[in-house]
Amino acid sequence: MGNAGPIDEYVASMRHALRGPGGARRDLLTEARDSLLDAAEAYEGEGLPRAEAERLAVADFGTVPEVAPGFQGELAVSQGRRTAMLLFLSVPLTAFLWAVIWRVFPESPHVEEIKPVWFGPLARTVDLSQLGVGVVGGLVLLALGRGSRRIRRPARLTRWLGMFVWIQTPLIGAMGLTLAVASQGPVGFSGYLPGLAVSVVSYLFSIAQLYNAAHCLRCTRAISALGSTDLSAADRERSLSRS
């Protein structure tokens, strides 16, 4: 970094300050850098030395503490959309796969005698909970997509989604485990390859959901750490328009 100019140093500082999906963060930084370079070239066209032109471009753009919250707000929304998309696709798919497995799995004819009276209501609760998570994912995806400009503080929705997933995913997993224990296996399921494959898929989806939910919380906490409660894409556009 010893030979880096003011613009490169500024972008590096911004990169260090931001938290969010790698691709979205690279796009934002590239956009900011291009805007700064355009402003610097305009100053150079007025006869200023390159270093001075870059310093003025950075000064016009705003300091990292001033600009970063707007960028971080958009990264939080991007992470929220990613998590919502995962929920919208993976949760209904998981529920469908399990529905198919339980229709084709050769259960013991005495399985109904093993199951306690609360098994049926709890199984329906799991199904409805999974359906609800998928619906929530779809609604949040819509809100953070086409509806994001109508929401005053969209990053708060990302934070809410992260907390929701961290509550619902372990809860649904615990209910599913309770059902498995209550049905005593079920008998023969440990060697049933289609069922084991769906189990692996379910575990991977759950891990991915929790991982993305953790990043939702991380991205939104970073907004407060940068000194702002929440900023939308419109705030970032105003920052870019300064240059």
N, C-alpha and C positions, 0 to 999 in steps of 0.2 A: 503494500500500500504506500511505500515511500514516494513513488512517482505518480500516485493517483491525483487527479485534479479535484477541485471542489465538488463537482457533480458526482464523480465516482465515490468520494468520501461520504457525500450526503446519502446516496443510494445505499451504501454499505451500512450506514447508521440506521437507515429506515428498515433495511432487511433484518438487522439485529433486533429492532424494536417490535416487529410484527410477528404474530402467531396465526397460523391458519393453514389450509390446504396448500401443498407445495405449488401446484399448477396455478391456482388463483393468485397466490402471493407473487409468483414470478411475473404473471401478466400485469399485476398492479405496478410492480417495480419497473417493468419495462415501459409501461405507459408513462410513469412519472419521469423516468430517465429521458424518454423521447421528448417529452414536453420541455424538460430542462434544456436539452440540447438545442431544441428549436429556439428557445428564448436566448440562449447563449450565442447562437449563430446570428440572431437579429442584432444583438449588441456588438458582435464582431463586425457586422456590416456597417455599423456606425463609427468604426475605426478604433474600437477598444481592443487591448491585448486579450488573448484567449483566457488567461487566468482571471483577469478582471471581469471579463464577460461572464464566465461561469459563476463567479462570486455574486455578481448582480442577479443572475438568473436564480440562484439558490435563495438569495435574499427576497426576491419577489415571490417565490414559490411559498415561502414560509418555513419556520423552523420545524424540526422533527416533532417536538412536543405539540406543535400547533396542527400539523398535518396528519400525523400518524393515527390519531383516534378515528378520523374519518375512514382511512384505509382499513384499520382494524375492524371497524363496524361492518364494512363490506365483506371482509374475510369471515367474520362470524356468521353473516347471512349465508355466505357460500357454504360454510360447513353445515349450517342448518339445513340447507337444501339437499346436501349430500346425504345427511343422516335421514331426512324425511323420505328421500327416494329409496334408500335401503330398506326402511320400514315398509314402505308402500309395496315394494316388490317381494321382499323376503318373508314377511310374516304371513301373508295369504298363501304364498307358495308352500311354506312349512306346514301350515294347517291343512292344505290340500293333500300333501304327501302323506301326512299321518292319517288322514281320513281314508286314503286309498289303502294304506298298510293295514288298518284295523278291519277293513272290509275283506281283505284277502288272507289275512293271517289265520292259520288253522288253530283256533282256540279250543281249549279243552271243553267238552260238553258240560263239565261241572263248574265252569268259570263263574256263572251267575250265582252259584251257591257260595263262592268264595268272597265275592264283592260285597262290601257293607252297603247299608241303605243309602248312605250319603255319596256313594260313588257316582251315580248318575248325575245328581245336581252339580257336583264338583266338576265332572267332565264337561258339562254344558257351560259352566262358569269359565273353564279354560278356553273353550271354543269361542265364547263371546268376548273374552279378554283379548284373545289373538285378533279377532275381527276388529275390536275397538282400536288396537294398536295400529293395524293396517289403515283404518279410517283416519286416525289421527295423523299418520304419516302422509296420507294423501291430502288432507286439509292444510297441513303445514307446508307441504310442497307447493300447493296452490297459492297460499298466502305469501310465501317467500319468493314466488315466481312472479306471476302477473300482478299479484296484489301487493308486492313489496313497497311500491311507491305510495300506496294508500295507508300503509301502517307507519305511524309516527316513529316508533322505536322497534324496528324489526329484529334487532339483535336480541332483544329480551325474549322474543318468541323462540330463538335458538337456545337460549339458556333454559327456558321452560321445557323445551323438547328434551334436552340433555338430562334434566332431572327426572322427567317422566319416564324415559327409557331406563334409567338406573333404578327406578322403583318397579316398573312393570316387568322388565325382563327377568330379574331374580324371582319375582313373585310368581310369574307364570311357570318358571322352571321348578320352583318349590311345589307348586300344585301338581305339575306333571309327575314329579318324583313321588309325591304322595299317592297319586293314582297307580303308579307302577308298583309301589310297595303293597297297596291295598289289594291289587290283583295278583299278588305273589309272583311277580316276574314280568309279565305273565309266563306261565310254564312253556318252555321251549323257545322263548323269544331270544335268549342269549346266543342261540345258534342259527337264527333266522337271518340270512344275509341281507335281504331287502330291508328288513327292519333296522339292522345294524347300520346300513348305508344311510338311511334317513336319519338315524340318530347322529351320525357324524356330521351330516349336513346341518342339522338343527344346532349342534354345538358350535359349528363354525359360524353360522349366522348369528347366534347369540353373542359370541366373542366379538364379531364385527360390529354388532349393534352397540355393545358396551364400549368398545374402542372409540367408535364415532361419537357416542354420547359424551365420553370423557373429553374429547376434543371440542365438542360444543361448549362445555363448561370452561375449558382452558381458553378458548377464543374470547368468550364473553368476559372472563376475568381479566384478560389482557386489556380490554377497553378501559376498565376502571383503573388498572395499573398505569395506563397512559394518561390518566387525569381527566377522563370523560366518562359520562354515564352510558351514552349510546349515541351513535351517529349513523345516519342513513347514507345511501348512495348519492343522494342530492348534495350532501355536505362534501363528499369527496369530489364531485364534479365542480363544485365551487372552488375547491382547493386547486384543482388542475387549471381552472380558468384564470387563476391569478397570473399564470405564466404566459 
